[in-house]
Amino acid sequence: MANVNVRINNDIKANAENVFKRLGITPTTAITLFYNQVIRTNSIPFELKADVPNDTTKKAISELDDMKKNPDKYKSYKNVDELMEALNN
């Protein structure tokens, strides 16, 4: 048997342990279940998401969508050299 030592916020620990209690399992059982799911799925067994895009990213996504819908409104380049020339002028 191995020991796992982690530091966690007191409120998170208490709230999670209340859920475990209602489920009739111990924290050790919960952690063992988590580890087994990691092994079984070869991944974190729940979806991980980054924060929603900030305003700058939202604007860039919107601009890209517009470029796809209206390609004639935007300048395009045949190759990198043509793009670099335009950027340097």
Summary of the structure (lengths in Angstrom):
residues: 89
radius of gyration: 25.1
end to end distance: 67.3
largest distance: 69.7
contacts: 134
relative contact order: 0.05
helix: 63%
strand: 0%
